[in-house]
């Protein structure tokens, strides 16, 4: 999944604006995703940069991780189909 697809899907599933979707994408692209410390850091960044509360930031995080996981799994499955 490329950045444009990710942003579009994130906006669709969370109700973010285009500007917020781009900002959220930047946060996920610039942060290593593994580990609870990074989850807390990402959620704090979403709250700060998108101007949402922690509950909404958590929802955005969960949707984004789901999208990223789906994209990675699709690529892995595609490799083995060849």
C-alpha positions as CSV (number, residue, x, y, z in Angstrom):
1,X,0.0,0.0,0.0
2,X,1.5,3.3,-1.0
3,X,1.2,6.5,1.0
4,X,-1.7,7.9,-1.1
5,X,-3.7,4.7,-0.6
6,X,-2.9,4.6,3.1
7,X,-4.0,8.3,3.6
8,X,-7.1,7.8,1.6
9,X,-8.1,4.7,3.5
10,X,-7.3,6.2,6.8
11,X,-9.4,9.3,6.0
12,X,-12.3,7.0,4.9
13,X,-12.2,4.9,8.1
14,X,-11.6,7.6,10.6
15,X,-13.2,10.8,9.3
16,X,-10.0,12.8,9.3
17,X,-9.5,15.7,7.0
18,X,-7.0,15.4,4.2
19,X,-4.5,17.6,6.1
20,X,-4.9,15.4,9.2
21,X,-4.5,12.2,7.1
22,X,-1.2,13.5,5.6
23,X,0.0,14.5,9.1
24,X,-0.9,11.1,10.5
25,X,0.9,9.4,7.6
26,X,4.0,11.4,8.4
27,X,3.9,10.3,12.0
28,X,3.7,6.6,11.0
29,X,6.4,6.9,8.3
30,X,8.8,8.5,10.7
31,X,8.3,6.2,13.7
32,X,9.4,2.6,14.2
33,X,6.1,0.8,14.9
34,X,7.0,-2.0,17.2
35,X,6.8,-1.8,20.9
36,X,4.4,-0.2,23.5
37,X,6.7,2.8,24.0
38,X,6.4,3.7,20.4
39,X,2.6,3.2,20.5
40,X,2.5,5.7,23.3
41,X,4.8,8.1,21.4
42,X,2.7,7.8,18.2
43,X,-0.5,8.4,20.1
44,X,1.0,11.5,21.8
45,X,2.1,12.7,18.4
46,X,-1.4,12.2,16.9
47,X,-2.9,14.1,19.8
48,X,-0.4,17.0,19.4
49,X,-0.3,17.3,15.6
50,X,-3.9,16.4,14.7
51,X,-5.5,18.2,17.6
52,X,-7.6,15.2,18.7
53,X,-8.2,13.7,22.1
54,X,-6.4,10.6,23.3
55,X,-9.4,8.4,22.7
56,X,-9.7,9.4,19.0
57,X,-5.9,9.2,18.7
58,X,-6.1,5.6,19.9
59,X,-8.8,4.8,17.4
60,X,-6.7,6.4,14.6
61,X,-3.6,4.4,15.7
62,X,-5.6,1.1,15.7
63,X,-7.1,1.8,12.2
64,X,-3.6,2.7,10.9
65,X,-1.9,-0.3,12.3
66,X,-4.6,-2.5,10.8
67,X,-4.1,-0.9,7.4
68,X,-0.4,-1.2,7.6
69,X,-0.6,-4.9,8.7
70,X,-3.0,-5.7,5.8
71,X,-0.7,-4.0,3.3
72,X,2.4,-5.9,4.6
73,X,0.5,-9.3,4.6
74,X,-0.7,-8.6,1.0
75,X,2.9,-8.0,-0.2
76,X,4.1,-11.2,1.5
77,X,1.3,-13.3,0.0
78,X,2.1,-11.7,-3.4
79,X,5.7,-12.8,-3.2
80,X,4.7,-16.4,-2.7
81,X,2.2,-16.4,-5.5
82,X,4.8,-15.8,-8.1
